[in-house]
Amino acid sequence: MLTVLGEKAALRTPCALLLGAFDGFHIGHLTLLEEAKRTGYPVAALTIFGGKQGGALFLPAERRALLHRLGVSYTLEYDFTDGFRDTPAENFLGALFSRICTGAVFCGEDFRFGAGAAGTPALLRRMAPCPVTVLPLREAGGEKVSSTRIKKMLAEADMGGANSLLCVPYFIQGAVEHGRHVGSKLGFPTLNLSLPAEKTLPKEGVYGGHAQTPAGEFPAIVNIGPRPTFGVAEKKIEAYLEGFSGNLYGETVRVFPETYYRPTTAFPSAEALREQLAKDICRLRTEKGA
């Protein structure tokens, strides 16, 4: 079970504390987590919402689901406000260690914190009331593993590359909304999710992938972006779930775009779009063995 702690909540149970922004949990972070688990303490991870260029790989609810899946016991959540940004590094650590009982602390060698990013692992070692482990950066393919690198891959629709660096495959989570029901009229009913402005999204287009729903897991065709065939400029996520029939309105669904199929296209007619969707679904069935 994951316990969420706000900026003023106290934790009196000794923990192994992971320090970083963790807007997306990648394989470099996994190294920290594995070391923390070896201590035998329950693991707590600090997470910061906002302040990331290009948005966040995972939003608060998504991040909590991710940390729970990875076996983290506590998450210490901070919002990247002006006050947070301008807090001197020493003050930040003093407040943190006054309310969080730590048996061990872990961070990467590039960890920086506090006003002007003046806080360093060296300062952390001086102020921490427990042993501090600073791990070297992890590389893949001769390049540093980072959220920035993963975001670049997403922008290029390189889902395989991005997922190879993430601890869990990239997903988008949201509540199913009522749409225009155009998919149903074409014979391919879809579910609709809003695109949160603060979320890092892949390149717009149509993907093959899958969806996790309260009714189970299904292969899916996922459109990320506008619907130009019908003159709809509003950008949403629209997903056709192969083999599903029913009602998911209001339910939380996770959509996993995995393979880039094609760009978003304005088809000359609804019939032309229907024919292309049939081809997309045929490809999906082949890839998924459905």
Steps between C-alpha positions, in 0.01 A plus 500: 500500500628848411454777757497855363662765721460872438765766553433529873412141592733312734633148469638357824567150365860473376513478123740479208447833326546550125571860402430635151221653296374165365262649242554169320650194667771370263762224525748740662252559780445126521862458604435732796185309590674162494775628729244653736305175526816318610505705821186327626334836570171592333579722202385862475539700177491877473303618196465852361205610289557778249805696394609253233565625149282314252254387767513188716530144378255390768240714676421472875244216480712317242813542711330363809384194307852454369668529840247260653574247227875533565459426870557849643327545837488881527508793261592849621326738262607858430357757259757704311378838619704822515546438870632150441733619223644779716554298819873486586642149481589492870148606601347236275708221654447629853122497459508162326704320765304659784183327388623186322682230697766361269713191546671545163492750213566441131550733205673518165828683454328776302239570769459874556249679721417829670513858374719529194553123508777572752437182700732211417556143618793632704268732695253216539769282655591775747143561615338155487454323837577164336720340232464651149564292188576694182483282190661569162280585205375211296562489126335312216648494154784722615267781606367613839157367592279799579144627481615751236625219278175307542292807413701544179424138407130554561503809279645282224243222561783267605286313750730197507796717591308692766359184655844337508611779736186520715433263791148444370372573147383854432127542555231767514238470773164671521127474550295399196290788366204523266611574145318568175427127442641522146695178552182309579340627181802375303476159665803557726382637837772686690562638846616858552748649747601865538858602435636664818710806415773410749556148360787416266333342198637300209498628145145549375366215295353152509659222703452134567513406865277384781272633772448399860141541619286383792359243254844363415785563258439540127706560184434857387529744213587838653464838331684787668407842368220663298236332277551694172269284286208651687651845545566453872815688606468418871765249599399191692588137544263269319543125533330204336518193725508175306263243649331735746133583514337691782500834678807651664378860547652649814735207551876544525685349206869478413593516133840373385601620151771259387552508122465807279276414204444824311452876533161655568340542157200682359324235291276607210197318644376299796515190280869557428565534872303181567716311250821626660379409849426148377860477375633633831299242694617221270861602572429515873351150498805367318742664744306392807414153369132576556 
